[in-house]
Amino acid sequence: MKREQLIESLAATLGESKAGSERLLSAVLDAIKDGLVKDGIVQITGFGTFRVRARNPRMGRNPRTGEPVQLAGSKTVGFKAGATLKDAVK
């Protein structure tokens, strides 16, 4: 499902306009982003948990030359589905 389809689904479910549904979706996504920046974790009961995860630096290889390259550590976002979501997609 793409963002536009999600907005249309929200509009139909809530009886809102598409513009109102888009503002709602944007507000929810911004709240999740802000929670990850501030606390490093956002837990939505029944849906799942978003968590900032650290990737350690490691050695990689340049695919063209084959020479070793040091890859820097980084942060990424992980998601673990909650039980309700897991049961829904079985």
C-alpha positions in Angstrom: 0.0 0.0 0.0 1.3 3.4 -1.0 1.0 6.6 1.0 -1.8 7.9 -1.3 -3.8 4.7 -0.8 -3.3 4.9 2.9 -4.7 8.5 2.9 -7.7 7.3 0.9 -8.4 4.5 3.3 -8.1 6.8 6.3 -10.5 9.3 4.6 -13.1 6.5 3.9 -12.8 5.1 7.4 -12.9 8.4 9.3 -15.3 10.2 7.0 -12.7 12.9 6.6 -11.5 14.8 3.5 -8.3 13.6 1.9 -6.6 16.8 3.0 -7.6 16.1 6.6 -6.5 12.5 6.4 -3.2 13.6 4.9 -2.6 16.0 7.8 -3.5 13.2 10.3 -1.1 10.8 8.7 1.7 13.4 8.6 1.1 14.2 12.3 1.3 10.5 13.3 4.5 9.9 11.2 6.0 13.1 12.6 5.2 12.0 16.2 6.9 8.6 15.6 9.9 10.4 14.1 10.1 12.8 17.1 9.7 10.0 19.6 12.6 8.1 18.0 14.8 11.2 18.0 14.0 12.0 21.6 13.7 8.6 23.3 15.0 6.1 20.8 11.9 3.9 21.0 8.2 4.2 20.1 5.9 1.4 21.3 2.4 1.2 19.9 0.6 -1.5 21.9 -1.0 -4.1 19.6 0.9 -2.9 16.5 4.6 -3.0 17.2 7.8 -1.2 18.4 10.1 1.1 16.5 13.6 1.3 17.9 16.8 3.1 16.9 19.5 0.5 16.4 23.3 1.1 16.1 25.3 -0.6 13.4 28.9 -1.3 14.3 31.7 -0.2 12.0 33.0 -3.1 9.9 35.3 -4.0 7.0 33.7 -4.3 3.6 35.0 -4.7 0.1 35.0 -2.4 -2.9 33.1 -4.5 -5.5 35.1 -3.1 -8.4 38.6 -3.5 -7.0 38.1 -6.1 -4.2 40.2 -4.0 -1.8 39.1 -3.8 1.8 37.2 -0.6 2.8 36.3 0.5 6.4 32.6 1.1 6.7 31.6 3.5 9.4 29.1 2.7 12.1 25.6 4.2 11.7 22.1 4.3 13.2 19.0 2.8 11.7 15.4 2.2 12.7 14.2 -1.3 13.4 10.6 -2.5 13.7 9.3 -5.5 15.7 5.7 -6.4 15.0 3.4 -6.8 18.0 1.3 -10.0 18.6 -1.9 -8.5 17.3 -0.2 -7.5 14.0 1.5 -10.9 13.7 -1.8 -12.7 14.2 -3.6 -10.5 11.6 -1.1 -11.3 8.8 -1.0 -15.1 9.4 
